[in-house]
């Protein structure tokens, strides 16, 4: 009887130890992962976009947030490229098919009304390709003002823009507010963006859109290209509402307008899918900024333009 009791005690001890060890291991694992959970769950993407263009911060694959606003850190651009590889691969076949169907020539009637749709802060393939698909369906073109340090991550999209006759504009290399920089720094932001775009798609932008639309004497003296503003600000980055963006355009559009939207937001892509056919049905030709400028008096280097009214 005494031996049975002893064996029973031993078995009970084994059971208790076995039950305790996994629990202790689980607690230890939870402690190790806790710091990661305390940080942002976003990886290889922007945060704080709701605060407006140029304020967003980049989060790399390890959850590290960039110190500078509006900047996609160079060291994380490779990770961004990897994260978008599968996504771009799925879109590549459709993009190539569209490129093969580009018309040899393009006719714009100067007597008919026209509007220039512009999209800032890209490239961003999930939205940009959606916009280009719709433009291809309705025979329209747009101008995409891109941030240079994003170019390498979205090469296929930029190549499609060129192949399909859209215009690529310069939105600086890091989306820095140029009013805070000196002349050499301003020129560096413009030139690096031009170089990055040209390296990817062989085209060098000729137009500049100033981040935030901010300018001063130093900016005007150092941006040796036409500076393109806008006559319709949809505030799409702020509302993140497709219906409000559509209404902002259709409620006030007129011949010669330059419309400001942003390529980073899915809601802006959805809005474009409604704006493009409705403007076309209303008789507007959807043209690039340079196409409209050429027909409406031109655009000179160092000049500032918010519309090209007849």
BELLIN-V939909 format. One record per residue. N is the residue number from 1. RES is the residue in three letters. OMEGA is omega in whole degrees, -180 to 180 (999 if undefined). D_LAST is the distance of its C-alpha to the last C-alpha in Angstrom with 2 decimals. Layout:
# BELLIN-V939909
N|RES|OMEGA|D_LAST  N|RES|OMEGA|D_LAST
This chain:
# BELLIN-V939909
1|UNK|-180|108.49  2|UNK|179|107.71  3|UNK|179|106.08  4|UNK|179|103.90  5|UNK|180|102.70  6|UNK|178|101.95  7|UNK|179|99.97  8|UNK|179|98.08  9|UNK|180|97.10  10|UNK|180|95.91  11|UNK|-180|93.76  12|UNK|180|92.27  13|UNK|179|91.35  14|UNK|-180|89.67  15|UNK|-179|87.59  16|UNK|179|86.49  17|UNK|180|85.51  18|UNK|-179|83.59  19|UNK|-175|81.64  20|UNK|-173|80.88  21|UNK|179|79.55  22|UNK|-179|76.42  23|UNK|180|75.55  24|UNK|178|75.87  25|UNK|-180|73.78  26|UNK|179|71.05  27|UNK|180|71.02  28|UNK|179|70.77  29|UNK|179|67.80  30|UNK|179|66.04  31|UNK|-178|66.53  32|UNK|-177|65.03  33|UNK|-177|61.87  34|UNK|-178|61.38  35|UNK|180|59.45  36|UNK|-179|56.83  37|UNK|-180|56.45  38|UNK|-179|55.96  39|UNK|179|52.86  40|UNK|177|49.50  41|UNK|180|49.75  42|UNK|177|46.37  43|UNK|179|46.77  44|UNK|-178|44.29  45|UNK|180|41.34  46|UNK|169|39.33  47|UNK|180|40.59  48|UNK|179|39.14  49|UNK|-179|35.68  50|UNK|180|35.53  51|UNK|175|35.37  52|UNK|-179|31.88  53|UNK|177|30.34  54|UNK|180|32.48  55|UNK|-179|35.47  56|UNK|178|36.91  57|UNK|-176|40.11  58|UNK|176|41.47  59|UNK|-178|44.84  60|UNK|-174|46.78  61|UNK|179|49.30  62|UNK|179|52.06  63|UNK|179|50.27  64|UNK|-177|49.60  65|UNK|-179|46.54  66|UNK|179|44.57  67|UNK|-178|44.94  68|UNK|180|41.41  69|UNK|177|38.57  70|UNK|-176|35.61  71|UNK|172|37.76  72|UNK|-173|39.02  73|UNK|-178|42.31  74|UNK|-177|42.90  75|UNK|180|46.38  76|UNK|-177|45.20  77|UNK|178|42.46  78|UNK|178|45.15  79|UNK|179|46.35  80|UNK|179|42.84  81|UNK|-180|42.58  82|UNK|-177|45.93  83|UNK|-178|45.06  84|UNK|-175|41.99  85|UNK|-179|43.74  86|UNK|-179|45.02  87|UNK|180|41.76  88|UNK|179|39.82  89|UNK|180|42.59  90|UNK|-176|42.12  91|UNK|-171|38.41  92|UNK|-179|38.88  93|UNK|179|40.05  94|UNK|-180|37.09  95|UNK|-179|34.72  96|UNK|179|36.47  97|UNK|180|36.30  98|UNK|-179|32.53  99|UNK|-179|32.25  100|UNK|-176|34.30  101|UNK|-180|31.93  102|UNK|180|28.77  103|UNK|-177|27.22  104|UNK|-179|27.59  105|UNK|-179|24.00  106|UNK|-178|20.62  107|UNK|176|18.22  108|UNK|-179|14.50  109|UNK|-178|12.84  110|UNK|-179|9.41  111|UNK|-179|9.30  112|UNK|-180|10.12  113|UNK|-179|8.72  114|UNK|180|9.71  115|UNK|176|11.41  116|UNK|174|13.51  117|UNK|-180|17.00  118|UNK|-177|19.06  119|UNK|-177|22.82  120|UNK|166|24.90  121|UNK|177|28.64  122|UNK|2|29.73  123|UNK|175|30.88  124|UNK|-168|32.87  125|UNK|-177|33.79  126|UNK|179|34.78  127|UNK|-178|31.30  128|UNK|179|29.25  129|UNK|177|30.98  130|UNK|179|30.50  131|UNK|-179|26.72  132|UNK|176|26.75  133|UNK|-178|29.08  134|UNK|178|26.71  135|UNK|178|23.67  136|UNK|-179|25.97  137|UNK|-176|26.90  138|UNK|175|23.39  139|UNK|-178|22.02  140|UNK|175|19.67  141|UNK|180|19.47  142|UNK|176|19.30  143|UNK|-179|19.76  144|UNK|177|23.16  145|UNK|-170|23.87  146|UNK|176|27.63  147|UNK|-170|30.58  148|UNK|-176|32.64  149|UNK|173|36.07  150|UNK|-172|35.31  151|UNK|-176|34.44  152|UNK|-179|38.05  153|UNK|-177|38.76  154|UNK|-176|35.99  155|UNK|-178|36.07  156|UNK|-180|35.86  157|UNK|180|32.70  158|UNK|178|30.91  159|UNK|177|32.21  160|UNK|178|30.84  161|UNK|-179|27.32  162|UNK|-176|27.48  163|UNK|-176|29.20  164|UNK|173|26.69  165|UNK|175|23.58  166|UNK|-179|22.39  167|UNK|175|21.45  168|UNK|178|23.97  169|UNK|-176|22.97  170|UNK|178|25.47  171|UNK|-177|26.51  172|UNK|-176|29.59  173|UNK|-176|33.03  174|UNK|-179|34.53  175|UNK|176|31.73  176|UNK|176|33.18  177|UNK|-171|31.49  178|UNK|179|30.82  179|UNK|179|31.41  180|UNK|-175|35.05  181|UNK|174|35.48  182|UNK|-175|36.23  183|UNK|-179|34.43  184|UNK|180|36.61  185|UNK|178|36.28  186|UNK|179|32.49  187|UNK|178|32.48  188|UNK|179|35.08  189|UNK|-180|33.00  190|UNK|-176|30.02  191|UNK|-180|32.27  192|UNK|177|34.49  193|UNK|178|31.67  194|UNK|-180|30.38  195|UNK|-178|33.99  196|UNK|179|34.66  197|UNK|-179|31.73  198|UNK|-180|32.53  199|UNK|-176|36.18  200|UNK|-172|35.45  201|UNK|175|32.90  202|UNK|-179|32.67  203|UNK|179|29.04  204|UNK|-179|28.17  205|UNK|179|25.09  206|UNK|180|22.57  207|UNK|179|20.57  208|UNK|167|22.28  209|UNK|-178|22.02  210|UNK|177|24.39  211|UNK|-178|26.98  212|UNK|-176|26.46  213|UNK|-174|23.42  214|UNK|-179|26.14  215|UNK|173|25.90  216|UNK|-178|27.89  217|UNK|180|28.68  218|UNK|178|30.73  219|UNK|-177|28.06  220|UNK|-178|25.42  221|UNK|-173|28.09  222|UNK|175|29.20  223|UNK|-176|26.25  224|UNK|178|25.44  225|UNK|174|22.33  226|UNK|179|18.73  227|UNK|-172|19.24  228|UNK|176|17.00  229|UNK|-179|17.16  230|UNK|176|15.60  231|UNK|175|13.90  232|UNK|176|16.39  233|UNK|-177|19.99  234|UNK|-175|22.16  235|UNK|-178|25.37  236|UNK|179|26.83  237|UNK|-176|29.30  238|UNK|-176|30.70  239|UNK|-175|30.93  240|UNK|-176|31.89  241|UNK|-176|31.18  242|UNK|-179|29.22  243|UNK|179|28.77  244|UNK|178|27.34  245|UNK|177|24.90  246|UNK|-179|23.73  247|UNK|-180|23.45  248|UNK|179|21.53  249|UNK|-171|18.69  250|UNK|-178|18.97  251|UNK|-175|19.54  252|UNK|-175|16.20  253|UNK|176|13.71  254|UNK|-179|10.16  255|UNK|177|7.26  256|UNK|-179|6.64  257|UNK|168|10.08  258|UNK|-174|12.91  259|UNK|180|16.16  260|UNK|171|19.45  261|UNK|-178|22.66  262|UNK|-173|25.94  263|UNK|-173|27.89  264|UNK|-168|31.33  265|UNK|-180|31.70  266|UNK|180|32.83  267|UNK|178|31.22  268|UNK|175|27.77  269|UNK|178|28.63  270|UNK|179|29.70  271|UNK|-180|26.52  272|UNK|-180|24.45  273|UNK|176|26.67  274|UNK|-178|25.50  275|UNK|-175|21.84  276|UNK|179|21.24  277|UNK|-177|22.74  278|UNK|175|21.39  279|UNK|179|17.71  280|UNK|179|18.55  281|UNK|179|20.41  282|UNK|175|17.58  283|UNK|180|15.54  284|UNK|170|13.45  285|UNK|180|13.80  286|UNK|-170|15.31  287|UNK|174|14.50  288|UNK|178|15.75  289|UNK|-179|14.02  290|UNK|177|14.85  291|UNK|-179|13.58  292|UNK|180|10.03  293|UNK|-178|10.42  294|UNK|-178|11.91  295|UNK|-175|9.14  296|UNK|173|6.52  297|UNK|176|9.20  298|UNK|179|12.02  299|UNK|-175|14.13  300|UNK|176|17.38  301|UNK|-178|20.71  302|UNK|178|21.51  303|UNK|179|17.97  304|UNK|-173|16.94  305|UNK|179|13.63  306|UNK|178|13.15  307|UNK|175|9.58  308|UNK|-179|6.51  309|UNK|-179|3.83  310|UNK|999|0.00
